[in-house]
C-alpha cells in the first residue's frame, strides 16, 4: 500500500526541520503515535532505532523503526521493521516566500493479523485522513513558533 500526503508550511525548511528532528517529539503532532522509546544509543541520524506504539482506533502495534536517511533541512527516511513493514520518507522542499512543502510518503505491507492486502486497502483512506490531520498539527506547531 502506498500513501502520500503533504502540506505547505509558512516557515523555511530549517524551522520545519527544527520541529521534525527530535524524533521523540513526533508524538506531539502524530495523533496515531502514542509513545516513542529509543532502542539504539543514538536519537538522531542514520542508524537510530526506536519503538513507536501506534494506535488507529482499536488497532495498535509496536512498530520498530530504523532511520535510513537523514539530511538536515531536507529529508528523513524510516524503515518499518515491526508487524507492519515498509518504508517512509519525509521530504522538505523550499518554496518561495520562506515556505516549505512537507511531503510524507509511505509504502507499507500489512501482516495477516491486520488483514494483509485487504486490510491495507481498507486502512488506506483512514491512514490518509489521520496523516493529513497530523500534518495540519505539525503545520500549526511550526507556524506558531515561526
N, C-alpha and C positions, 0 to 999 in steps of 0.2 A: 504494500500500500504506500503510495506517495502522497504527501501533503505539503503544500507550500502556502504560506501566508506572509503578509508584510504590512508595514505601516511607515509613513513618513513622519519623522520626529523633528520638531523645531529646535534642534541643537546640533552642533558639529559632531562628527564621529568620535572625537576624543572624549567628549562629555558623555555620549552614549556608552562608550567602552568603559568609562569610569563606573557606571552602574552595572554593566554586564560582567566585568572582570571578576568581582568577588562572587564566585560560584555559590558560596554558602548563603548569599542573599537572594538567590533566584526565587526562593520560597516567598519573598515579599511581592513578587509580581506574577508568579506562576501559580494560579489557583489550584492546579492539579498536583503540585509538588508540596507534600506535607513536611518533609524533612530531608536534609542532606547531611550525610556523615562521610567524611573523607576516610578512605582506606589505604591511601598512599602517604608517603612522607611529605608530599607537596600539595599545595592547594591552588597553584597557578601553573599554567603551561602544559605542554605536551607531556603525556605520561601520567598526569594527575588522575587518580581514580577515586570514585565515590559511589555510595549507595544513595539512591533517592527513593523515598517512599512516595509512590504516585497513586492518586485516587481519582477516579472518574465515576461519580455515582457510587453504586455498590461495588464496582470492580476496583481492586487495588493490588499493587505488586511492589516489590522492592526491585528497582531497576538498577543494576550495576552498570556504571558508565565509566568510560575512559576518554580523556581529552586526546584527540588525534591531530588537532590543528589549533594553532594559537598565533594569530597575527594581530598584536595590539592595534586597536583602532580600525581593524579590517574584518577579521573573521575568527570564529571559534567552531571547531568541529568536534563532534562527540560520537563515540561508538557505544551502542546499547548492547550489553552482554548478559542481560538477565533473561527472564522468561520471554519478554518482548525483545527481539533482536533487530539490529539495523544500524543506521547512521543518520545523524542530523547535523545541520550546519546553520550557524547564524552568520549573516553577511551584512556588513555596514558599508554603504556606498554614499559618498559625499554628494550632496545636491546643492544647487545654487541657493544663495541666501542663508548660508550657515545651517542647512538642514541635512538630515541623514535619512536615507532609505534603509530600513531594517528589514531584512528578508530572513525567513525561517523556513527551511526545507527539511523534511524528514522522509526516509524510506524505511518502513518498519515491517517486520514479519511477526504476525500473531501466532502464539502456540495453540495447540489443540484445546488447552484449558480455557482459552478465550475465543474459541470457535474457529480458529485457523483463518483461512481466507474469507469465509462467510462472516466471521466475527469482525474482521478488519473492514470489510465493506460496510457493515452496519455501524461500526465505530467511526468511520471516516468523517461523516458530517458533524458528529458530536465533537470529535477532536478538533476539527477546523474551527468550530464555534468557540470552544474553550481556548484554543491558542490565539484566536483573534482577540478574545477578551483579555488574555494575558498580555498581548502586545499593546492594547489600549492602557492597561495598568502600567506597563513599562514606560510607555509614552508619557503618561501623567507624572510618573516619578521623575523622569529625566527633565521634562519641561518645567516642573515645579522648582527644580534646583538649578535650572539654566540661567 
